[in-house]
């Protein structure tokens, strides 16, 4: 290449205009020689000058489709100076590779050439995965120039590049139909906006649908991807909320509360610059939910030594019960009835533990002396309450180990706890047996929607009765714990 042509932009422009007029008057063969001897070196120089300084050194790896014109590839390579180059060529275009190498002075160690099936996007994807992903390790500083090749080749390589999140560039120019080449000096390097900027809404809709189906991990992954690629605060909000609900769904209260606080801090900062974000409409509901579970911030559900505090502190057992209960409702909506019934079983168990704790009785360390009733009388009442249950053995003595759920309700019935007014203990018995059928408990069965509905009916009835005794509006509080739906 003619290094002496390192001239100013104005000078190059003048020379190009002058030489182009001469070029257009020549016979075809002579015009071709003149173009590469006199005009193309100037085009290269002008192209370099047209590129913004911020792009120098930005790309260490370059992937190009090689078509029947090699000139655009020369412009891109010499301007960006990549360390590694991948050429995608077809059987017809391979002959132009030597010209590109001659003009760019690429060393054999700097480039790889892979043949692709003409107009086959799947084959383009295969080659990109083989080289860009498997061999190169998906390096960040990579661009794809899809200027060369047929339109379908360009579309295929652009689609594959967008899939692999590679920056897309191309050489734009005005076309001189008479000379069948670009008009000298009009060549410019263009950067294609990430298709996610255009099609991001489609992915957003998909992620929102997943979110509203409680698939928070999948929604989080899509929103994270959108946030990285599209400058939109909504995606940041959606991503954070997906993670918050994921943590709450897993009963990771401490982590969930920290993420809530992070979200509110971000929303507060945004208000100084954007006052009308759609996400603000969720703020009040989310803040109320945060306040509901805030007392659970420091609890460790794995610490057996703390159980007594959980069932004697209303600020702890109420948010814990409602978090588990609404979790069960979500699992049922997803058709996960076995898990839903296990969660309802835990709610039922907590209610009994709390009511017994109000009498000073700890199910983990049974001490029947706390009741104002003789032990023999208590045992007699318990057996009277269960004598009609098929296959249930009478109590020979008061349970002296950790009290099981049904035993706890038999005790509550025997001490005439207010919770049991209007509650048929036989319904509890039959539903506990139902839960034991599950493969996740003691059986091998898969529970149905009907099984869940039956179990939910008795749990809901007891839970509402419990809330009445606690001076809590069940329906109102339950609604506060339901996860929001995005729109």
N, C-alpha and C positions, 0 to 999 in steps of 0.2 A: 504494500500500500504506500502511497506517496506521502511520507511524513512531512514533506515541505509544505503541505497544504493545511497548516495549522494557522488559519486566518481568522479574522473577526467575522461575526455573523453577517454584517452588512457587506463585507467584501465577498464572502462566499455567495451571498444572495445575488450580487451583481455578476459574479463569474458564472453562476448557474444559469441565469437568464440569458447571458451572452452565448454560452456554449449550447444551451438548449435550442436556440434559434438555428444555430449551425447544424446541430444534430438532426433536427426535423427536416432538413433539406437533403439529407444523405440517402444513398441507396441502402437497402436493408443490411447487407453484409458489412459494409463500411460503418453504418450507423451503430451496429452492435459493438464493433471494436472501439469506436470512438466513445461510446457510452461508458465502457469499463475502463478505458484509458484516461479519459478526461472528466467525465461527469460523476461516475459513482464514487470516486474518492472524495469529491466535494460533498456529495450527498451524505457520506459517512461522517465527515467533519461537521456538517450542519446538524445532523441528527444528534451527535454527541452534545453539541452546544444547546440543543433544545431540551435536554433532559435536566430536570431539577436536581440540584446537588444532593437533596435528601435521599435520592435513590442510589447514589454511589455507595457501593459496599453493602447494600441492603440484601442482595441475593448472592449467596455463595453457590447455589445450585440452580440450574436452568434446564427445563424440559421443553423441547421444541418439536413441532410436527414439520417434517420436511416434505414440501410439495414440489411442484415443477418450477418454482421460482426460489432461488436460494438467497436473493438479496435481503429480504426482511430478517432472515436468521443472522446474516452477517451484521446487520445494524444492531440487533439486540445483543448479540454476544460481545461485540467490540465495545458497546456502550456500557454494559453492566459488568463485564469482566468476571464471569463466574469461575469458580474453582473446578466445578464439575458440570458436565453437560450430558444430557440424555437426548439423543435424536430418535424420533419415531419416524420410520420411513416405510414406504411401500415398495413393491418390486419395481414400479415405474419410476419412483423418485430417487432411488439409491444413487443413480449416476450424478446427482447434484451434491452429494455429500463431499466429494473431493473439492469442489469449488468453495464450499463453506470453510473447509479446513484450510485451504490455501489462503483465503482472505482473512481468516481469524487467527491463523498461526497456532491453533490449538495443538497441544502435545497429545500423543496417543494415550498417555495416562490420564488425560483430563476428560475424555469423552467415552461414552458408550453408545452404540447404535443398535437399535432393536427393530426388527421388521414387524409390522402389524398388518393384519388383514384389512384391505381397503374397505372403508366405510363400515367397519364393524366395531361399535362402541364397546362391546363386551371384550373384544380382544385388546383394545386400548386399556381398559381397566386391568386386564390380566397382566399386561406388560408393566403398567405403572405400579401395580402391587409387587411384582417381582423385583423391580429395580428400586423404585422410590421407597417402598415400605420394607421389603425383606432385605435388600442389599444395602440401601443407604440408611435405613432406620428412621424414615419419616422426618428428615431434618426440617427445622422451622424456616430457615432462610432459603426458601425455594419459590420459584415462579414458573408458571407454564406460559409459553408463547404459542398461541394456537393460530398464528397468522397463516402459516403454510398449509398446504394440502387442500383437499376438496372441502366444500361446505359441510358435508356430513362428517368428515374427519375432524374439522374444527369443532363442530358441535359435540362430537364424541369426546374429544380430549378436554373440552371445557366442562362437560358434565362430570367426567371422571375427576378432573382437577377440583371442582367444587365439592365433590363427595369427599375427597381427601383433604379438603380445607387448604388447598394450595392457591396462592395468589395468581390471578389470571391477568395476562397482559397481551397486547397485540400491537402491530405496527399499522397505523392508519395512514391513508394518503389519498390524494386526488389522482384519478386515473387518466392517462393520456391515451385515448382510444386509437389515435393515428399511429403512435409508436408502440402501442401494446405494452406499455410499462407505466409505472407511477410517474406523475409529473415531478421532475427532479426538484428536491427541496421541500416538498409538501409532506414528507414522511415524519410521523410523530409517534412516540411511544405512548400508548394509552393503557390505563389501568382499569380493569373491569370491576365494577362494584360487585361485591359478594352477592351471589344470588339470594342469600338469606335476607338481604335488605329488601328484596322484591317479594320473595316467597316465604319470608319469616312468619307471616300471619298464618300460613298453612300449618307450619310446625307448632305455632302457638296454639291454634285450635286443637291440634292433636294432643298437646301437653295438657291443656285445660280439661279436655275430655278424660284424660288419664287421672288428673288431679281429682276431678269430681267423682271418679269411681274408686277413690281412696288408693290409687296406685302412685303413691307419693315419690317413691324412688325413681320410677320411670319418668314421671313429670319433672322431677328435679334434674335429671340428666339432660332432658331436652331444653329446659329453661336455662341451665348452665351453659349449654352449647350456644343457645341464642344470645345470651348475655355477652359471651366472649366475642361474638361475630357481628352483633347489631347493637348500635348505641341507642338503647331504649330502657329507661328506668323501670318500666313495667316488668321487664324480664328479670331484673334484679329482685324486685318485690316478689314475683311469683316463685323464683328459685328459693329465696329465704323462707317463704311461707311453706313451700313443699317440704323443706327440711324440718321446719318447726312441727308440722303435723306428723311427719314421719317419726320424730322423736317422741311426741306425745302418744302416738299410736303404739309405740314400743314401751310406753310408761317410763321413758328416760326423762323424768321430770326436771332434774337439775340442768341437763343440757338443753332441754326445751325452753326453760325459763331464760337461760342465757341468750339463746337465739332470738327469743321474743324481744329482749332488751336491746339486742343488736339491731333488730328490725326497727324498733321505735326510734332509736338514735338516728338511723339513716333517714327515716321518714321526716323527722324533725329537721334534719339538715337540708333536705330537699325543699322544704316549705319556703326557705329563703330565696330559692332560685326558680321554683315552679310551684305555683299555688293551686293549680287545677288538675293535678294528676288524677286519673281515674282510680288509682289504688287507694286514695284517701277515703273513699266511701266505705272501705272495710275497717278503717282505723278503730272506730268506737267498739265494734264487735270484738275485734282482736284484743284490744286493750282490756275489755271486760273479761275475756277468756284468760288473759295473762294474770289478771288479779285473782281469778278463781283458783288457779293452781299455784300461785306464788308461794303459799304456805308450805307446799311440798318440796320447795327448793332444796332443802338440806336433808331430806329423808333418804335412808338407805334401805330399800326393801329386802336386801339380803341379810340385814343385821337382825337376827332373832332377838337380841337383847332389847331392841327398840319397839317390838310389837305391842307391848302394853301401852306405850305412848300413842301409837297410831290408833288404837281402839278406844282410847279415853279422851283424846283431844279432838273436839268437833271440827276445828279448823283443818285437821288432817284427814279424818275419816270421811267427811262429806265430799271433798274434791276427789279423794281416792275412789270412793264408791261410784260417783257419777262418771269419772274418767273410764272406769272399767265397764260400767253399764253401757255407756254410749259406744264404747269400743265394741262391745258385743253386738249392738245393733248394726254397726258398720260391717262386721264380719258376716252377719246374717244376710245383709244386702248383697254381699259378694258370693253368697251360696256356701260360705264356710261354716256350716251349721255346727259341726263338732267343736270347732274353736269357740264359736259364739256361745254354745251351751256351757263350755268350761268356764268362760268368763262370767256368765250369769250365775253359775254355781259358786264362783268366788264372791260375787256380790251377796248372794244369799248367806254365805258363810260369814262374811264381814258383818252383816246385819245382826246375826245371832251373837257374834263375839262382842259387838258393841252393847247390845241389850244385856247380856250377861255381865259385862264389865261394869255397867251401871249399878249392878248389885254387888260389885266387888269381886266377881268371879272371873278367874283367868282360865280360859280353856286349855292353856298349855301347862298350867300348874293347878289342877283342880283342888279346891278346898271348899267342901260343902258346908262348913261351919258358918260361912258368910250369909247363908239363907236363914230366914226366920221360920224354919220348919225342920222338924225332926228327920234325921237321915232315913229312918225306916219308913216314915210316912212319905218322904220324897220318893223312895224307891217304889213304894206301893202305887203312888200316883203315876209314876212313869210307866209301870207295867200295865196299869189300867188303861192308859192312853194308847198303848200299842198292841193290846191283846187281840184285836181284830185283824191285824196285818198278817197276811199269809206268809209263811216261811220266816217270820221274824221271831227270833228267840227272845224270851223274856229276859230281863236283866236279873242275873243272880246277885249282883252287887252294883253299887254305883260305879260308873266308869272312872277308873283311876289313872288313866294315861291321858295323852292329848285327846281332847274331845272331838269326835267326828261331827260333821255338819248335822246329820239327822239327830244324833244324840243331843246336840245343843238345843235343837228345837223341842225335843221331848222334855228336856229340863225346863225350858221356858214355859211350856204348856203346864208342867207340873207346878211351877211356882206362881202360876197365873199371872205371867207378865202381860202388860197391856197390849203388847205387840200381837199376842195370839188371839185377841178378841175378834171373832168372826173369821178366823183363819182355820181351815180344815187341815189338820196335820197329816191326814191321809193323802192329801194332794202333794204335800212335800215328799212323803215317802215314795209315792209312785214316780215322781219326777226325779228323785235321786236315783232310783233304779234305772230310769231311762238314761240318765247321764252315764251310769256304770256300763251301759251297753256299748258306749263309744269305744272305738279302737284307741282313742287318746286317753282313755281311763282304764277300765278293767276288762273290756270286751273286745269284740272284733267287728262290730257293726259300724255302718256309716249312717249318721243321723240325717233325717230329712227336714224339709221346711216345716212339715207338720209337727215333727218332734220339737223343733225349735219353738213353734207357736205355742204348743202345750206347756213347755217349760217356761217360756217367757210370760205366759199368762199368770202363773202362780208367783213368779219372782216379782213381776210388776205389781201385783196386788200387795204383796208383803212390803215391797219397797215404798209404795204409796202410803201404807199404814205406818211404816217407820218414819217417813218424812212428816206425816201429820203429828206424830209424837215429838218430833224435833222442831215443830213449828216452821216447816219448810214447805213451800209450794212446789210440789214435785214437777208438774208440767212446766212451770216457768224456769226452774233451775235446770231441768233436763234440756230445755231448748237452748239455754246459754252454753251448754257443753257440746252441742252439735257443731261439727265442723262446717265452715262456710263453703258455699259453692261459688266458684269463679264464673263470671259471665263476660 
